[in-house]
Amino acid sequence: MLMKKSSIVLIGFMGVGKTAVGKCLADYLQVEFIDTDLVVETEAGMTIPEIFQRYGEKRFRALECKVVREAAACSRKVIATGGGVVLNPENLRLLREKGCIILLEAQPEVIEDRLKKQGGRPLLYHGKDLRSRIQELLDERQKYYQDCDFAVDTSDLSVEQAAKEITSLLKYQVREPEEGGDFGNPAG
């Protein structure tokens, strides 16, 4: 697939489907898939909750930044990032150099339902009910998530439908202007 940028980077809150959609999209495009959270866990030899428990969020973010730097240097990849990767402006700058940034979103109640089934999210449990904590983190990160080329709401989409929506957006992005395409940001 012809793209102005050679990689596709998925950002968004936890539970919006970055890993599942990323794997499907990579299979569809026949390119390698990188999940930065999985790479952090592999390199650290422990899960993200264990990293948070033993060393804290600061150490996790440092590991995450190193992995993002390595992933951003790659070409022709689908890269799924952790939900908080956007908190470091350097991460987004690096990812944007070669990557088209796609924001995956979902309604807070959908995120809550998905996360209840998953567990293992250290930033969610701070003495508040799950919905309140999700909304608090979404509000904090909203301005960072808006730094994207396109946005896809996965609330009512299957993994396959979300991947197809992304490929449609990418085809729109690379159309020549005389064909009626626009190189602007249709996500707003």
C-alpha positions in Angstrom: 0.0 0.0 0.0 1.4 3.4 -1.0 1.6 5.7 2.0 3.2 9.1 2.5 4.7 7.7 5.7 5.9 4.2 6.0 4.5 3.1 9.4 1.1 3.2 11.0 1.1 4.1 14.7 -2.0 3.4 16.9 -2.5 5.6 19.9 -5.4 5.9 22.3 -6.6 5.0 25.8 -6.3 1.5 27.2 -9.1 -0.8 26.1 -9.8 0.8 22.8 -8.3 -2.1 20.8 -4.9 -0.9 19.8 -3.3 -4.4 20.1 -6.2 -6.4 18.5 -6.8 -3.9 15.7 -3.0 -3.5 15.2 -2.5 -7.2 14.7 -5.4 -7.4 12.3 -4.2 -4.4 10.3 -0.7 -5.7 10.1 -2.0 -9.1 8.8 -4.2 -7.3 6.3 -1.3 -5.1 5.1 1.3 -7.9 5.3 3.7 -6.0 7.5 5.2 -6.6 10.9 3.3 -5.7 14.1 5.0 -4.1 17.1 3.3 -3.7 20.4 5.4 -1.4 22.5 3.9 -2.6 25.8 4.8 -6.2 24.9 8.3 -5.2 24.0 8.7 -3.4 27.3 7.6 -6.5 29.2 9.9 -8.7 27.2 12.9 -6.4 27.7 12.2 -5.9 31.4 11.5 -9.6 32.0 8.3 -8.8 33.9 4.8 -7.5 33.3 3.8 -3.9 33.3 2.0 -4.2 36.6 5.2 -5.7 38.1 7.3 -2.9 36.7 4.9 -0.4 38.3 4.9 -2.2 41.6 8.6 -2.7 41.9 10.0 0.5 40.2 7.0 2.9 39.7 5.6 4.7 36.8 8.7 6.8 36.2 10.8 3.7 35.4 8.1 2.3 33.2 7.9 5.5 31.2 11.7 5.5 30.7 11.6 1.9 29.4 8.6 2.8 27.2 10.5 5.8 25.7 13.5 3.6 24.8 11.2 1.1 23.1 9.3 3.8 21.3 12.6 5.2 20.0 13.5 1.8 18.6 10.1 1.2 17.1 10.0 4.7 15.5 13.2 4.0 13.7 11.6 1.1 11.9 9.8 1.2 8.5 6.7 -0.5 7.2 5.3 -1.5 10.6 2.1 -1.3 12.4 2.9 0.0 15.9 0.5 -0.2 18.8 1.5 2.0 21.7 0.6 2.1 25.4 -2.2 4.4 26.4 0.1 6.9 28.1 2.8 7.1 25.4 1.4 10.4 24.4 2.3 12.0 27.7 5.9 12.4 26.5 6.0 14.8 23.6 9.3 13.2 22.4 7.5 9.9 21.9 5.0 11.5 19.5 7.6 13.5 17.7 9.6 10.3 17.1 6.6 8.3 16.0 5.3 11.0 13.7 8.6 11.2 11.8 7.9 7.9 9.9 4.4 7.2 11.1 0.8 8.1 10.3 -0.8 8.5 13.7 -4.2 6.9 14.1 -6.2 7.6 17.3 -8.4 4.7 18.4 -11.2 5.9 20.7 -14.2 4.4 22.5 -17.0 5.6 24.7 -16.0 5.5 28.5 -18.7 2.9 29.2 -17.3 0.7 26.4 -13.8 1.1 27.8 -15.0 0.2 31.3 -16.7 -3.0 30.0 -13.6 -4.0 28.1 -11.2 -3.3 31.0 -13.3 -5.2 33.5 -12.7 -8.3 31.4 -8.9 -7.7 31.1 -7.4 -6.5 34.4 -3.7 -5.8 34.9 -4.0 -2.0 34.5 -1.9 -0.3 37.2 -3.0 3.3 36.6 -6.7 2.5 37.0 -6.9 1.6 40.7 -6.4 4.7 42.8 -9.3 4.5 45.3 -11.9 5.6 42.7 -14.6 3.6 41.0 -13.5 2.4 37.6 -15.7 4.7 35.5 -14.6 7.8 37.4 -10.9 6.9 37.0 -11.3 6.2 33.3 -13.0 9.6 32.7 -10.3 11.3 34.8 -7.5 9.8 32.7 -9.3 10.4 29.4 -9.8 14.1 30.4 -6.1 14.4 31.3 -4.9 12.9 28.0 -7.5 14.3 25.6 -5.3 17.1 24.4 -2.5 14.7 23.7 -4.7 12.2 21.9 -5.9 14.9 19.5 -2.4 15.1 17.9 -3.3 12.5 15.3 -3.8 12.2 11.6 -7.1 10.3 11.8 -9.4 9.1 14.6 -11.5 5.9 14.6 -14.2 5.2 17.2 -14.1 1.5 18.0 -17.1 1.5 20.3 -19.4 -0.2 17.9 -16.8 -1.8 15.5 -15.4 -5.3 15.4 -11.6 -5.6 15.2 -11.9 -6.3 11.5 -14.2 -3.4 10.9 -11.8 -1.0 12.7 -8.9 -2.3 10.6 -10.9 -1.8 7.4 -11.8 1.7 8.5 -8.1 2.5 9.0 -7.2 1.2 5.5 -10.0 3.3 4.0 -8.7 6.4 5.7 -5.1 5.6 4.5 -6.3 5.2 0.9 -8.1 8.6 1.2 -4.8 10.1 2.6 -2.7 9.1 -0.4 -5.1 10.0 -3.2 -3.7 12.6 -5.5 -5.3 16.1 -5.1 -6.6 16.1 -8.7 -8.6 12.9 -7.9 -10.5 14.8 -5.3 -8.4 13.7 -2.3 -7.2 15.9 0.4 -3.9 15.7 2.3 -5.4 17.5 5.3 -6.7 16.0 8.5 -10.3 14.8 8.1 -10.3 13.8 11.8 -10.4 17.5 12.8 
